[in-house]
Amino acid sequence: MTWWQQLVAEYTGLTLYEVRELDYLHYLTMRRDAFIHKMSQTEKGREYLDNAWRMEQTKPDRPALRQRYKKEVKADGEHYH
C-alpha cells in the first residue's frame, strides 16, 4: 500500500483492494481529486493550490491586471488616457 492509495481510499470510501483494482486513468483522476481535497483543508494547502494553479496559466488575466493597476478600458476595448 502506498500513501497515494491510502489517500484515495480515504477520499472515496473504497477499500484498498478496490483502489488497486481501478483502471489506471480512473485511479489517477481520483488521486488528483483526493489530493486537491486534502490540500484545500488547510490555509497552507490552499496557498499551495493557488500557486500551482497560477503557475499553470499560459495567458494573462487581462481584466484582473487592469483592475490591479487601475487602467480603465472603454466598452469598445480602447484605453482611456
Backbone as CSV, one residue per row, in Angstrom:
resi,resn,N_x,N_y,N_z,CA_x,CA_y,CA_z,C_x,C_y,C_z
1,MET,0.850,-1.175,0.000,0.000,0.000,0.000,0.897,1.240,0.000
2,THR,0.514,2.215,-0.790,1.241,3.474,-0.830,0.406,4.560,-0.161
3,TRP,1.075,5.680,0.116,0.359,6.827,0.688,-0.752,7.264,-0.254
4,TRP,-0.469,7.245,-1.559,-1.465,7.663,-2.547,-2.687,6.753,-2.531
5,GLN,-2.458,5.445,-2.449,-3.585,4.506,-2.411,-4.419,4.727,-1.156
6,GLN,-3.761,4.953,-0.032,-4.476,5.222,1.216,-5.281,6.515,1.108
7,LEU,-4.687,7.526,0.503,-5.382,8.799,0.308,-6.640,8.611,-0.534
8,VAL,-6.542,7.870,-1.626,-7.697,7.612,-2.494,-8.753,6.817,-1.743
9,ALA,-8.329,5.813,-0.975,-9.281,5.006,-0.210,-10.044,5.868,0.794
10,GLU,-9.338,6.730,1.501,-9.994,7.605,2.474,-10.953,8.573,1.793
11,TYR,-10.551,9.109,0.654,-11.359,10.099,-0.058,-12.620,9.477,-0.656
12,THR,-12.477,8.288,-1.234,-13.594,7.673,-1.961,-14.438,6.735,-1.122
13,GLY,-13.864,6.239,-0.016,-14.587,5.242,0.767,-14.401,3.831,0.223
14,LEU,-13.551,3.679,-0.780,-13.267,2.360,-1.329,-12.284,1.627,-0.412
15,THR,-12.292,0.313,-0.496,-11.280,-0.455,0.218,-9.972,-0.357,-0.557
16,LEU,-8.871,-0.704,0.094,-7.585,-0.688,-0.604,-7.592,-1.663,-1.774
17,TYR,-8.252,-2.791,-1.598,-8.367,-3.759,-2.699,-9.087,-3.116,-3.885
18,GLU,-10.197,-2.421,-3.619,-10.955,-1.769,-4.690,-10.121,-0.679,-5.370
19,VAL,-9.335,0.042,-4.588,-8.472,1.072,-5.161,-7.466,0.433,-6.114
20,ARG,-6.863,-0.683,-5.702,-5.876,-1.361,-6.551,-6.496,-1.922,-7.825
21,GLU,-7.787,-2.191,-7.802,-8.475,-2.762,-8.964,-8.972,-1.696,-9.949
22,LEU,-8.871,-0.432,-9.599,-9.319,0.633,-10.509,-8.449,0.655,-11.763
23,ASP,-9.068,1.028,-12.897,-8.227,1.225,-14.083,-7.362,2.455,-13.827
24,TYR,-6.232,2.502,-14.478,-5.205,3.493,-14.151,-5.691,4.930,-14.302
25,LEU,-6.396,5.248,-15.389,-6.860,6.623,-15.591,-7.871,7.023,-14.529
26,HIS,-8.746,6.104,-14.168,-9.728,6.389,-13.122,-9.001,6.618,-11.788
27,TYR,-8.005,5.792,-11.498,-7.214,5.945,-10.277,-6.513,7.303,-10.234
28,LEU,-5.893,7.689,-11.353,-5.191,8.974,-11.378,-6.147,10.142,-11.180
29,THR,-7.348,10.045,-11.747,-8.350,11.102,-11.559,-8.755,11.200,-10.098
30,MET,-9.005,10.058,-9.482,-9.379,10.060,-8.063,-8.218,10.533,-7.194
31,ARG,-7.002,10.168,-7.560,-5.826,10.595,-6.796,-5.693,12.109,-6.839
32,ARG,-5.884,12.671,-8.028,-5.821,14.131,-8.173,-6.886,14.800,-7.309
33,ASP,-8.127,14.321,-7.409,-9.220,14.904,-6.637,-8.985,14.772,-5.135
34,ALA,-8.473,13.620,-4.709,-8.213,13.393,-3.291,-7.125,14.334,-2.784
35,PHE,-6.097,14.540,-3.596,-5.017,15.437,-3.207,-5.520,16.873,-3.085
36,ILE,-6.294,17.320,-4.055,-6.850,18.674,-4.004,-7.744,18.827,-2.770
37,HIS,-8.561,17.826,-2.512,-9.446,17.880,-1.340,-8.628,17.991,-0.052
38,LYS,-7.605,17.172,0.077,-6.777,17.183,1.291,-6.051,18.518,1.442
39,MET,-5.488,19.030,0.356,-4.759,20.297,0.419,-5.679,21.469,0.739
40,SER,-6.920,21.402,0.286,-7.837,22.529,0.495,-8.321,22.637,1.941
41,GLN,-7.940,21.702,2.784,-8.395,21.720,4.170,-7.560,22.622,5.082
42,THR,-6.402,23.093,4.614,-5.581,23.982,5.437,-5.238,25.241,4.652
43,GLU,-4.919,26.303,5.370,-4.545,27.566,4.727,-3.293,27.381,3.874
44,LYS,-2.303,26.689,4.419,-1.061,26.452,3.684,-1.317,25.611,2.427
45,GLY,-2.211,24.633,2.547,-2.565,23.801,1.398,-3.284,24.601,0.321
46,ARG,-4.199,25.480,0.737,-4.902,26.331,-0.239,-3.928,27.275,-0.932
47,GLU,-2.954,27.776,-0.191,-1.936,28.639,-0.792,-1.136,27.847,-1.839
48,TYR,-0.786,26.607,-1.514,-0.075,25.745,-2.460,-0.903,25.542,-3.731
49,LEU,-2.191,25.232,-3.565,-3.056,25.009,-4.727,-3.196,26.274,-5.574
50,ASP,-3.348,27.421,-4.918,-3.447,28.689,-5.656,-2.177,28.942,-6.463
51,ASN,-1.029,28.714,-5.847,0.239,28.915,-6.558,0.402,27.917,-7.704
52,ALA,0.016,26.670,-7.473,0.113,25.656,-8.527,-0.774,26.031,-9.708
53,TRP,-1.990,26.486,-9.421,-2.905,26.892,-10.495,-2.312,28.072,-11.269
54,ARG,-1.807,29.053,-10.535,-1.244,30.247,-11.165,-0.069,29.895,-12.066
55,MET,0.778,28.974,-11.620,1.957,28.591,-12.408,1.587,27.837,-13.684
56,GLU,0.401,27.266,-13.740,-0.040,26.529,-14.928,-0.687,27.437,-15.978
57,GLN,-0.997,28.659,-15.627,-1.668,29.559,-16.559,-0.703,30.016,-17.643
58,THR,-1.179,30.012,-18.887,-0.327,30.394,-20.010,-0.728,31.728,-20.620
59,LYS,-1.913,32.226,-20.259,-2.374,33.511,-20.788,-2.627,34.459,-19.616
60,PRO,-2.320,35.731,-19.793,-2.551,36.684,-18.704,-4.043,36.922,-18.465
61,ASP,-4.397,37.173,-17.235,-5.764,37.528,-16.869,-5.871,39.045,-17.005
62,ARG,-6.140,39.501,-18.212,-6.116,40.936,-18.507,-7.081,41.760,-17.652
63,PRO,-8.332,41.324,-17.467,-9.217,42.127,-16.600,-8.673,42.268,-15.173
64,ALA,-8.103,41.210,-14.618,-7.546,41.298,-13.265,-6.332,42.217,-13.237
65,LEU,-5.506,42.175,-14.273,-4.351,43.064,-14.341,-4.782,44.521,-14.455
66,ARG,-5.786,44.769,-15.275,-6.280,46.144,-15.423,-6.845,46.649,-14.107
67,GLN,-7.589,45.788,-13.422,-8.167,46.201,-12.139,-7.047,46.470,-11.128
68,ARG,-6.056,45.614,-11.101,-4.964,45.783,-10.142,-4.201,47.073,-10.382
69,TYR,-3.962,47.398,-11.639,-3.181,48.584,-11.966,-4.061,49.768,-12.350
70,LYS,-5.367,49.635,-12.155,-6.344,50.718,-12.310,-6.354,51.349,-13.695
71,LYS,-6.092,50.561,-14.699,-6.153,51.078,-16.055,-7.576,50.884,-16.560
72,GLU,-8.209,51.976,-16.921,-9.595,51.895,-17.359,-9.667,51.555,-18.840
73,VAL,-10.722,50.845,-19.202,-10.928,50.433,-20.585,-12.333,50.830,-20.996
74,LYS,-12.444,51.427,-22.188,-13.745,51.770,-22.736,-14.472,50.498,-23.140
75,ALA,-15.762,50.596,-23.360,-16.573,49.449,-23.760,-16.103,48.857,-25.084
76,ASP,-15.538,49.689,-25.965,-15.095,49.181,-27.268,-13.669,48.611,-27.214
77,GLY,-13.094,48.527,-26.026,-11.760,47.942,-25.876,-10.634,48.941,-25.909
78,GLU,-10.915,50.210,-26.225,-9.875,51.245,-26.245,-9.547,51.669,-24.805
79,HIS,-8.356,52.159,-24.598,-7.929,52.600,-23.270,-8.181,54.091,-23.099
80,TYR,-8.588,54.478,-21.876,-8.658,55.881,-21.523,-7.242,56.350,-21.227
81,HIS,-6.941,57.573,-21.523,-5.611,58.114,-21.231,-5.679,59.154,-20.165
